[in-house]
Amino acid sequence: MNELRQKFYTKLSELSIETIRDFKNTIDWNNRFIGIKGGRGVGKTTMILQHIKQQYNSYEKVLYVSLDDLYFTENKLYDLASEFYLQGGKLLALDEVHRYKNWAIELKNIYDDFSNIKLIFTGSSLLHFQKAKADLSRRAVIYQMPGLSFREYLNFEGVYEFESFSLNDILNHHVEIAMQVKAQIRPIEYFNNYLAHGYYPFYLENKLSFHRKLEEIILTILEVDIPQFINIPSANIYYLKKLLQILSKSVPFKPNMTSLSTRTGISLNTLKQYLYLMHDAEIVSLLRSPIKGINSLNKPEKIYIDNSNMMFALASQQPDKGNIGETFFINQLKQGHQIYSSKDVDFIVDEKFHFEIGGRNKTKKQIRNLENSWIIKDNIEIGYSNVAPLWLFGFLY
């Protein structure tokens, strides 16, 4: 345990608390059993260590460990927790829990057997939590952590600290809000940079190598994470990579599942399974129709890459501009809203609001006969009436 503690202290000593994400304030840290899920690279580890550094004056009763540490090749997590408990431990923070076999069962046992210990754990995607639901139900409070919003990116860049706004605030007062922002900065000047590299906090480490690191994360999900849940031949992983490259540079992708199955050589049912696993792993976003029914659950109407940063990392050439805008819109809205595809416009949100995404010259023709409908333009600073700027939807969280 002493070696693990030294590693923990080293991480704390190198940690900055100068910039802290607002997401930290959405967590009730008083709960005894907290799980934080989110895509690889969104900043879960940093947030937990920042919480420890801010809330504890002494670290003798606190221990942070990553379960991919070599220590756990020969030692059980439960035994570590037992020793920690006997030494008067109060908070045990466990990172990368999915790297440890049977982690959910052992965590449940630790929670049940050592009532004085508070547990915080992280996993890199929904995949790892779906499988563990039965063991964690009624015990752990689970939070899902997204990457940086455009608003948070401006804060990380040291540009200006803006407040967030609800969707209703933006739709009803977008002109006034945009004017307030524009009084401080030229938003589009920063927005294009955010689309390319601002969703993942680790872009700050090195912007030049950012896309290469992000591509490595995607490959790890395809080659390591997904095969944990389904027996996937190595040849099929190659086709999944090709599919992601197609999605990254195409216009919004409306899948013909039979055609995709033929092109990739993957059976139709297996292909659907892969797509939903990639959705749960936050590599792609699958949009369904709001119409209820068995077919709507079985077949996505549109497929997008999860975020615009991934598009730039995957594409061999400049991604389609319209697809970038739609991908950004979905990515920011999905944190607190339900998004569906539509036969009339690009998206329906919360089964109420209709949105059409386009460039500066986009007209209102498609929304003329729709209530609660909006044109969202990707290259304007301030809108008017029911025309709003795309960048402003990066202020939702």
Secondary structure, 3 states (H helix, E strand, C coil): CHHHHHHHHHHHHHCCCCCCCHHHHHCCCCCCEEEEECCCCCCHHHHHHHHHHHHCCCCCCEEEEECCCHHHHCCCHHHHHHHHHHCCCCEEEEECHHHCCCHHHHHHHHHHHCCCCEEEEEECCHHHHHCCHHHHCCCCEEEECCCCCHHHHHHHCCCCCCCCCCHHHHHHHHHHHHHHHHCCCCHHHHHHHHHHHCCCHHHHCCCCCHHHHHHHHHHHHHHHHHHHCCCCCHHHHHHHHHHHHHHHHCCCECCCHHHHHHHHCCCHHHHHHHHHHHHHCCCEEEECCCCCCHHHHHCCCEEEECCHHHHHHHCCCCCCHHHHHHHHHHHHHCCCCCEEECCCCCEEECCCEEEEEECCCCCCHHHCCCCCEEEEECCCCCCECCEEEHHHHHHCC
